Amino acid sequence: MSAFRTLDHVDVKGKRVLVRVDLNVPVDHGVVTDATRIERMAPAITEIAAKGGKVILLSHFGRPKGRDAKNSLKPVAAEVARIVKRPVKFVDDCIGEVAERAVAALKQGEILCLENTRFYPGEEKNDPAFAASLAKLGDIWVNDAFSAAHRAHASTEGLGHLLPAYAGRTLQAELEAFEKVLEKPERPLAAIVGGAKISTKLDLLGNLLRKVDFLIIGGAMANTFLLAQGVKVGKSLVEAAMVEAAQKIMAEAKAAKREIVLPVDAVVAEKFEAHAPSRVVDTTKVGANDMILDIGPRSVEQAISVLARAKTLVWNGPFGAFEIEPFDQGTDAVAEAAAERSAAGKLVTVAGGGDTVAALNGAGVTERFTYVSTAGGAFLEWLEGKPLPGVEVLRQA
């Protein structure tokens, strides 16, 4: 982490610390239904408060078009207070006189949550005047919202040019985990890439091919690769327009001596619904009316044998239609094998992306992975090798 400024590089005592967190969590009728992101950010909030900093939380919430009570952070601020076990004050603006008065009244170690930054169009436009209005409220800026770091918004990037800027503990943990995987991995390095479409993951596959030793492809994306090899995939979800791209990726992998691992058998059904009659077939024997909905037992064993040779694994995307039983079994089995090796200290495992996190939670293995990122788009862009504005602004000069 020597490339980035962190909380280890600053004395926060008595300082007004603008902390960019991601409080964009699911809320139903004023109740937070999944507080994972808040729990991840709690250590940075409590650390700054315990060291005598005046903590001022900044976050977006939803996609409001102007001020909108439905998108207020007030109920979320109450959940933050519950998790950090400290009072959290709330003010219904994030700039201007009301916010300035609330900040001025803060004592050392107190926490204040400002209202949704997206109530102002200047937030998403990274408007210099809006960023300056936010900067007036703080002495230093701490970015602890990796999940929003791929956006060059006023509170995620603009503030980094106006105030001394540091990475919070959550963002630091993400960057350290990622360094272990793609920058300085223990080799062999394996990647699992699943999900529906090649078209949304072309950049990802291209970047990973340059870095990994094994690339295990699952999900409906694998169907397009099978089709590119001349394998008939029946009525499976497939991107016929991406066959040429898949062939190119396979040719590049061969030239670079990278191993692409595709399913050799599959669980197929004629209907895409829970507990639909299903059977296991070789991928070369998929019927005209069949849909591939999961990998079969031989493909599971094949993936596990790759993990047995690997020292590091990065995972983005499930193997099958994991939301519907019994098509979660392939993902669950590979996840369990990865978690076992990880818990035994034989494999560094880093995973991320919305569906991936849901699948690993469903398999009950999240706690045994080295690191599971709660960032969706930012995790994907980082895997694609793209610079993230909210991270780049934290680099040491």
N, C-alpha and C positions, 0 to 999 in steps of 0.2 A: 504493500500500500504506500510505498515511499513516493509514488507519483502523485498522490492526492493529499490535500490538507484534510485532517480529521479533527475530532474533538480533543485529541491528544496534543494538538498544536495551539490551543487557545485557553486562556483563563476567562471563564464566563462570569465570575463573581461580579455582581452589581451591574452586569451588562444587560441591555434589552436584546434578547436573542429571538430573532424571527426564525421559527422552525417550520420549514415546508414539509408537511406530512401528507399522507394520502388517506383522507377520511371518506373517500368515495366508496362507502360500504353499503351492502344491501340493508334497506330500512323498510319495514312493513308496519303501517299505521303507527309511526313514531317509535317503533322498537327496532333496534339493530339486530338483524337475524344471523349475521356472520361477522364476528369481531376479530377475525384472524389478523387483518392488517393492523388494527389498533394494538393488538397484543404484541405484534412484532416491533411496533414503534415505541411502546411504553418505556423500554430501557433508556432510550435517548432522552425522552421527556423527563423522566425521573432523575437521570444523571445530571442534567443541566439545572433542574430545580434544586437538587441536593447540594450542588456546588455554588448555589447562591445566584444563579442566573434568573432573569425575569423572562419566563417562557411565553412566547406569543405564537400561537399555532395558526398556520396558514394552510388552507386546503380548498380544492374545488369540490363540488358535489353535483352529480348529474349533469344535464346539458340544458340549463335554463336559458331562456331568451330574455335577459333582464331579471329584475327582482321578482322572486316567486316563492311564496311561503312553503310550497311543496318541496322546494330544494334548499330549505334552511338547514344549517349545520347544528341548530340548537339541540335536537335530540341526540345527535352524534356526540356533541360536547359532554352531555350527561353520561354517555357510555364511556368516554375517555376518562372521566372522573372516577367511575366505578372501577375501571381497570388499573389506573395508576394509583388508586387509593389516596387521592389528594383532591381538594376542591378545584374545579375548573370554572373560572368565570367565563361568561359569554357576552359578546356585544354584537348588536345586529347590523354592523357594517365592518368593512375591512380597510377603509381609508377615510380621511376627512376628520372633522372635529370630534364626532362621537368616538371613533376608534382612538384618536389621539388622547382624549381625556381618559379613556379606560386604560391605555398603556401608561400614561403619566401617574395613575393611581397605583400601579403595580408595585409591590414590595419584593425584595429578594426572595427567590424560591417560590413565588406565586406563578400560577398558570392562567393564561387568558386565551380563549379560542375566538378568533375573528370570524365574521360571517363569510359565506361562500365567495371566493374570489371571482367566480364566473358570473356573478351578478353584474359585473362590469365587462363590456366588450373589450376593453383594453387588456384584460388578462390574456385571452387567447391570441390577440394581435401582438402581444409583447410590446405594447405601446410604452415608449420611454416615459411619458408623463405619468401613466398609471404606475409603472415600476418605481418611479421617483416618489410617488405618494405612499407606496408601501414602504420604501426604504426609509422614509422619515420616521417610521415607527420603531426602527431597530438600530442597534450598533453593529451587530454582526448577523450573518445569514447562515443557517445550517440547512442543507438539503438532506432530508431523510426519506424522500419519496422516490425511490428508484423506479417504481411503477409508473411515474409520470415524467421520468427523466428523458424520455425520447421526444418530449414536446418542448419546443422553444417558446414557452409562455413567460409572462412577466414574473410570476412567483416561482417558476421552476428553472429559469435561466437568466432572465433580465436582472434580477436582484444580485446575481453573482458578479455583475460588472459594476455595481454601485456600492456594495458593502464587502468587508472581508468575508470570504466564503469558505465553508467547511462541510465535509461529509458527516452526516449523522451515523449512528451505530448500525442502523438497518442497511443503509446504503453501503457503508463500509463492509458489512458482512457479505452483501451481494457481490461487491467487486472482488473481495478476497476469494469467495467461492468460485467466481468465474475465472480468476487468474489461475486457480488450481486446475481448471478444466481445459481452457483453450490456450492460455499464454504459456504456462509451465507445467503441463500435465505429466504425470507418471505414465509411461507407455507400457503396453499398447493402450491406445485411446479408442473407445467405441462410442458411437452415437446411435440412439434410437430416434428415428423421425417417423411419426405417424400422422394421422389426420386424413382429411378428405381429399385435399387438392394439391397437386404439384404446383399449379399456377401461383398459389399464394406462398409457396416455399422454395421457389427456384433459387432466389438469392441465398437462402439458408443452405440448401443442398450444395450449391457452388462453393460457399465459404467453408462448409464442413469437409467437403472432399479434399480441400487443400490441407486440412489439419488432422483428420482422423485416420486410424488404421482400418477400422471396420465401420461400415455404415449399414445399420439394420433398418430396413424400410417396412413399415406396417400400415394398417388402416387402408382406406379406399385408395390412397396414393399408390400402394403396392399393386393394385389392380391395373393401373395405367402402365407400370413397369412390366407387368406380366404380359399385357397386350402388346407392348413394344417388343417383347420376345416372341410374339406370334402365338401366345397362349390365349385360348378362347375363355372369356370370363362371364358368359351368359348375360344376365340382367344386372350384374354388379354395377355399383356406382363407379364410373370411369370418366376420364377426360381424354376423349379421342383426339382432340386438337393438340394434346401435349405428348403424343406418342414420340414424335421426333425429338422433343426436348429430353424425354426419358432415355432414348437411344443415345443421345449425345452425352448425357451424364454417365451412362454405363461405359461408353467408349473412353471418356476422360478418366474414369476410375481405373479401367484396365491399363491405360497408358501410365497412370501414376502409381500402379501397383497397390491400389486401395481395394479392399474387399467389400463389395455390395452384397448384402444378405437379403434375399427375397423369400417369401413363404414357399414351402414345398407342398403343404397341404392346407386345407381350409375347412371351416365350418360353414355350410351353405344351407339356405332355406329358400322357399319360394315366396314367403311373405316376410315383410320387415315389421315384426311385432313380437312382443314378449312371449316366450315359450312356444313360438311357432315350431312345427315339426322341423327338425334339422338333422343333418348327417355330416360326417367327415369324408372328404374326397381329396384325392391328389389334385394339385392345382391344374394338372393337365386333363382332368376329367370333370370339369365343371359343366353341368348340363345347361341347355339353352334357356331354361326357365329359372335357373339357380341364381341366387345373390350370395356373394361372399360377404359374410358378416363377422367373421373372426378368423384368427389363425388356428390351425389344427395342432394336435399334440406333437407331431414331428417337427413342425415349425417352432413350437415352444422349446423343444429340446435343442434345436439348432441355435436359437437365440441364447439359451442358457449356456451352451457350450462356448459361444463367443465370449459371454461374460466371464466364464471361467478362465479365459486366456487374457482378459483385459485387466488393467490396473485402474482405469478411469472411465467413467460413463457419463455422458450428457444425454438427457432424455427430453424430447418434446413431441407429444402426440401419442394417442393410444393405438393399440393394435387392431381393435375392432369396434363394433357398435356397443361400447362398454356400458352405456346407460341402460341397455335392455338385456335382461337375463335370457338365455345363458351365454350371450355373446360378449360377456365381460371376462370369461375364463382365461383366455389367452393373455390379456393384459395383466390380470391378477397373478397368473403363474409366473410370468417373467418378472413382474414387480417384486414378488415374494423372493425370488432367487436373487435379484439385485440387492434387496434389503438385507438378506441373510449374509451375503458376502460383505456388504457395507458394514453391518454391525460387527462382523468378525475382523474388520480392519483390512480386508483384502481388496476392497474396491472403493474408490472415491466416487460418490454418486451425486450428481447435481441435476435437478429437474426443474421445469417451469412451463408456464402456459396454462390458461384456464382449464382446458379439458384434461391436461396432464395432471394437474393438482387434484381435480375432481376424481380422476381415475385412481390415483395413488391413495387418496383419502378413502375411496370406496374399497380398495384392496387392504386398507389398514396398515400401510407400510411407511407412511410419511415420516414418522418419528425416527425410523431407522435409516433414512437417507442422510447423506452428509449435509445436503442443503436443498431445500425445496423453495423456489422463488415464487412469491405471490404476484409478481409482475407479469402481465400478459404481453402486451405489445412491446414493452421495453425489453423484455427477455428475448423475444423473437428478433428484434432489431439488433440486439447485442450479438446474438448467435449468427446473424447475417454479416457481422463485421462492420456494422454502420456506427459512426460516432454518435453518441447520445449527448445532446446539447446540455442537459442538466448535470452530466458527469464531466464533460470536457471543461466546463467553466470552473471546476474544482481542482484542475491540474496545478501542480506546483509550477511556478514560473521557472 
